[in-house]
Amino acid sequence: MARRLSRAARVRALAAIHRDIRRHRSPGLVGPPVHGPPVPSRIFLLGQAPGPHEARFGRPFAWTAGRTLFRWFERAFGAGEEEVRRRIYLAAVVRAFPGKSRGGGDRVPSAREIASSRGFLEREMAVLRPRLVLPVGKLAIEQVLERPARLEEVVGRRLRVRYHGMPVEVVCLPHPSGASTWFKTSPGRELLERALRMLARHPEIRRAFPPRRAGRRSTPAPPPAGRRRARAG
């Protein structure tokens, strides 16, 4: 796509993709496909897959992990959940709930299931041509970077890659699952704070959530003095 579509044309194109997502069925996935609203944003947030509650409510990040994620954003750049949903495009590597694993947690999607949803991502990227991509969680991060990645290596860094043929900046975030302890302990806690500060300063975030809100923004507080030395290493 040689040039950016008009806002109205992007909304129509996204709505057409969403119709195809709702019709999509992949063996092994459980429940109806889920997508967010057709937001013509230059910021593209990529999660792993809907959970059982997202399937029930029909929108991404609709349960505990979503509440944590939106709290991070509100703390970083002062925007609440509904404003984020209106201004950031929400997508996922897989568009329907993969079901539970034998251990009881949400099952990680298979390579075949990931491939079955890849066409939607290609089409969304072509329509939106985003400048900033926010992969949330290890699976989404590895899909965007197209390589294995340890969270300690990528969270808190501003990366530049090509994703579905588009040059984009990437700020990786850990998965906000309540079952995860990575972002609650060192070094994950400090790296998450660094990533949120990067978002607060990023031109695309400031464009989507204009500086008129600056008085309401709050930059994440630095870690306690006793932990700064560890982060510096």
N, C-alpha and C positions, 0 to 999 in steps of 0.2 A: 504494500500500500504506500504509494509515493508521497501522499500528503495527508495531513490530519483531517479527518472528517469534521463537519460542523457538530456542535453539541447535540442538536436534534437528531442528526443522522447517527451519531454514536449511540444515543439512547435507543433508537429503533433497531440498530444492529445488535446491541446487547440483549434487547428483549427477544429477538429472534433466536439468539444463542440460548437464552434461558428456556424458551419453548422446547428446544432440542434436548436440553439438560433434563427437563421434566419427563420427557419421553424415554430417556436413556435407562437401559437395564443392563446390568453386568452380572453374570453368574457369580454367586458368592457374596455379593453385597446385600445388605438387609435394609428394608425400609425404602421410602421414597427419596428421590434425589433432592438435594437442597441447594439453593443459591441465594445470594443477596439481591438487593435492588439494582437496577441498571444505572449505576452511578458513573458518569463520564469523567472519571478522575485520572489524574496523572500519578496517583499513588495506588499501588497494587499490593494488597495484603494476601499472602498465600498461606493457608493453614494445611493441616494434614488431611482430615476427613471429618464429616459430621459425626457426632455421637448420637446416642439414642434420643436425647432430649432435643437436639437440633432437628432430627427427623420429625419429632412430634410438633415442634413449634414452627418448623418450616423456614428457619433462617440460621445462618452461621453463628457460631460462638454465642449460643443462646442459654448456656448453663454456667456451671462453676468456673470453668476455664475462661469463658468469655467475660465473666464479671471481673476476674483478675486482670485480664488483658486490658479491658477498658479502664480499670483503675490505674494501670501503668500509664496509659495515654493521658488520662486526666491529670495525673501528677506531673507528666512530662511537659504537656503543652496546653493544659487547661480546657480540653474539650471533653464533654460527657459522651456517654455511649451513643445516644441518638444522633448527635452531631457528627461523631466519627462515622456512623453508618451512612449518613447523608453525603459525606465528603471523601471517603476512602472506599475503593472497590474491594469487596471481600470475595475471595475465591478459595478453592481447595484443590489439593493434588488429586483427590478422589471425591466424587460428588454425592455418594450415598454411604450410610453407616456400614462399615465392614463386619459388624457383629463382634461378639466377645471371643477372647482367646480362651484356651483351656485353663489358664491361670486366673481368669476372671476379669482382667482388664480389657480395654478395647483392642481388638486385633489390628496389627499393622497390615495395611493393604499389601497385596501381592504385586509382583512386577506386572502381571497380566492386568490386574485391576487398575494399576497406575496408568498403563498404556491405554486402557479403554477410555480414560478421561482426558488424555493428553490433547486430543483434538480440540476440546473446548478451550483449554488454556491457549493454544496456538491462535485460535480465532479471537479470544478476548484480548490477547496481547496485540494482535494486528489492528483491532478496532481502537484500543485505548492508547497504544504507543506510550506507556507510562515512563516517567523519568526515575521513579523511586519504587523499588520492590522490597517488601517486608516479609521474608519467609519466617514463619513461626513454627519452631520445633525442628528436630533433626531431620526428619523425612523431607519436609518442605525445603530446608536449607540445602540438602544434598541434591534435590531436584533442580534448584535454581543454579547452584554452583557446578552441577554435573560432575561431582566427585564426592568421595567420602569426606566427612569433615567432623572434627571434634569441636564441641561447643566452645571450649576454651580457646580455640584457634580463630574463631570467626565472630563470636559475639563481642560487641564493643569496638568493632572495626567498620570502617566505611569502605566497601568494596566496589569495584567496577567490573562488570561481566557483560556478556551477551546472553540474553535469555530469549529463546524462541526467535533468534535473529535480531533482537532489539538491544542496543547498548543501553544499559541501565545502571544506576547506583543501587547498592544493596546494603541494607542494615538488617542484620540477622537478630532474631529474638528467640529466647528459649521458649519451650512450650509452657503455657501457664497452668498446666494441669495441677490439681490439688495433690495428685500422687507423686509429683516431682519434688525433689528436694534440691535440685541443682541450683536454682536461682535464690535459694534461701540460705545457702552456706557459701563460704569462700572456696574458689574465686568467683563462682557464679553470681553471687550477690553484687560484688563490685563491678563485674563486667556488664551485668544488666543495667546498673546505674549509669555506666559509661554510655551504653547504647541509647538509653533514654535521653541523656544529655545531647547526644548527637542528633536525635530526632527533633528535640526542641529547637536546635539551631539550624536544621536543614532547610534550604530554600523552598523545597516543595511543601514541607509541613507549614512553613510560614506563609506560603502562598495560599494553601487550602484553609488555614486557620489564621486569618490576617492579623498583623500587629496591633490592630485596634483592640485585640483581646489581651494585649501584653500585660495590662494591669492585673488580669485574672490568671495569667500563667504562673506556674511555679516550677522552677528547675528542681529536679530531684536533689534532696539534701545529700551532701557528701557522707561517706561512711564515717563512723567514729574514728577519732584520731589514732587509736590503737591499731586500726586496720589499714590505714593509709599506706604504711610502709610495705605491707604485703602486696597491695595493688601495684605499687610503683615497680615491684620486681617483675 
